[in-house]
């Protein structure tokens, strides 16, 4: 496993990040711990979760993934783990049950620390924007948590370039701190939202980038084939948009990816992750897994990059997606 340092921090993280969104939903506690163990044994040191995982599933109250991670953490040396979690989603009833307001963040952080069974969170991230709360209130509260030692660093997820800039400018001018990274959705067939306005800002400020959905929910693994029915377990069937994603350009990109993977002697998963790892602005893509076999496939991408010719080919075929 290779490691990368997030600029202006002491955080040195593995180039692949272990995501936990499916834990407590598609994997039970025992299976989840097995996946976490395998990732740790293979050198992964950054683990990403969120308090809301996976509240959208019937019978899941939220906080389940954090609870699983917290129990697992008791078996590992805390100082070797970079623990990242997120705040924003609905976690309890009432006016302050969700959002990025002061009352919600303070209670949510306390609850996350309890579920994770730790004294501090390495990276505390805003899961998504909150249009009902001034960004200044959010920054004030997060910087208070840093001063109290409950949080080491702060980050954002799903924020626009403009909102990220506003948050960072206020944080730096009032507290001499900054949001060290962003967590956008970004992959070979979902590029435009990140590369448009956010990437230039990221490159200018040297923020870390920890992209989620690097395999677009399975589309980039070879799971989906033209003319064949989609798997029942496909994550995309949850919102009924799977067929819409299979545009002519997406199909062409998947075919180019498959052909390149064959030439390189690796799986489509590994080549898709290698495309991300080749980008100098990427810190650590978040991989997920519901089985050890699936995890091993992704972990094998560590250390892989594309040649300039290969990168140009995939960039060109997927340009505009």
C-alpha positions, -999 to +999 in steps of 0.1 A: +000+000+000+012+035-009+006+065+013+000+102+005+001+132+028-027+158+027-011+192+022-008+214+053-016+185+077+002+157+094-023+132+080-005+106+059-032+083+045-033+052+024-040+058-013-072+038-009-098+047+018-121+021+033-157+032+030-184+019+053-217+029+038-229-007+032-222-018+068-253-025+088-272-026+055-256-051+031-232-066+056-238-075+092-214-068+121-193-100+117-190-095+079-182-058+083-154-066+108-139-091+085-138-065+057-123-039+080-097-064+092-087-073+056-083-037+046-062-030+077-040-061+070-035-048+035-022-014+047-054+008+046-052+033+074-080+057+066-116+047+072-146+068+062-181+066+077-210+089+086-235+092+114-264+088+090-253+054+076-276+037+068-308+055+081-325+052+047-328+015+051-360+003+069-353-006+105-319+011+105-319+041+130-286+055+117-253+053+135-251+016+128-219+018+106-203+041+132-211+015+159-196-013+139-165+007+133-163+017+169-163-019+181-137-028+155-115+001+165-111-013+200-090-042+185-066-018+167-040+008+178-059+041+176-028+061+166-025+040+134-060+048+122-072+080+104-109+081+113-132+102+092-169+107+097-196+131+086-224+153+099-255+168+083-282+141+078-313+136+099-305+117+131-333+126+155-367+143+156-371+180+161-360+213+145-323+206+152-324+169+141-305+176+110-284+202+093-252+221+099-264+244+127-246+247+159-270+227+180-271+198+156-233+196+150-225+197+188-249+169+196-240+149+165-203+150+172-209+139+208-230+110+196-205+100+169-176+100+195-197+077+217-206+053+189-170+053+176-157+048+212-129+074+207-119+107+222-113+125+189-122+123+152-093+128+128-114+142+100-149+156+106-167+165+074-199+183+064-218+156+045-236+181+022-246+218+022-273+232+045-290+261+028-309+269+061-277+276+081-252+304+075-219+289+066-203+312+092-223+294+120-211+260+107-175+271+106-177+287+141-190+254+155-165+231+137-135+253+148-148+252+183-146+214+182-111+216+170-101+239+199-117+214+223-097+186+209-127+166+197-118+170+161-083+173+145-092+184+109-124+194+090-135+188+055-165+191+032-185+168+010-207+176-020-199+213-016-197+236-047-165+255-054-181+288-043-194+274-010-161+257-003-143+290-010-166+309+013-162+284+041-124+283+038-120+321+035-141+326+067-123+298+086-088+311+076-096+348+084-113+341+117-095+310+131-064+306+110-076+271+101-090+256+069-110+228+054-083+204+044-101+182+019-133+177-001-152+145-008-169+148-041-185+121-063-159+115-090-151+087-114-144+079-150-180+084-161-190+111-136-164+139-142-181+172-150-195+181-116-160+180-101-138+190-129-158+221-138-154+247-110-142+226-081-110+212-095-094+245-103-101+257-068-087+225-054-055+227-074-051+264-063-056+257-026-039+223-024-069+207-007-070+169-005-096+150-026-112+118-012-137+109-039-166+086-033-183+063-057-151+057-077-167+027-095-201+044-100-220+019-079-206-010-100-209+004-135-172+005-139-166-031-126-181-049-156-212-058-137-234-042-163-235-055-199-253-040-229-284-060-238-284-079-205-306-074-175-292-055-146-284-074-114-312-073-088-286-062-062-275-033-082-273-001-062-286+019-091-319+001-091-328+019-059-336+051-077-346+036-111-318+054-130-296+026-140-309+024-176-306+062-180-269+060-171-262+037-200-259+064-227-240+057-259-209+076-245-210+057-212-212+024-231-183+034-253-163+044-222-170+011-205-159-008-236-127+012-238-121+005-201-127-032-205-104-034-235-076-015-216-080-037-185-076-068-207-044-054-222-031-046-188-040-080-174-062-067-146-099-062-138-120-032-149-122-023-112-084-020-110-081+000-141-109+024-132-092+030-098-058+033-115-073+061-136-081+080-104-048+072-088-030+086-118-045+120-112-021+142-092-050+159-073-065+127-060-056+117-024-075+086-016-106+071-034-132+056-011-137+019-019-166-001-006-171-038-004-198-064+006-174-093+004-137-101+008-134-110-028-148-077-039-125-059-015-094-077-026-101-067-062-102-031-053-072-033-030-051-048-058-053-014-075-029+001-049+003+012-066-012+010-101-012+040-125-018+045-162+007+054-188+002+089-203-011+072-235-036+052-215-047+081-194-052+102-225-073+075-241-097+072-212-098+110-207-108+114-244-135+088-246-151+100-213-147+137-220-179+156-212-194+129-189 
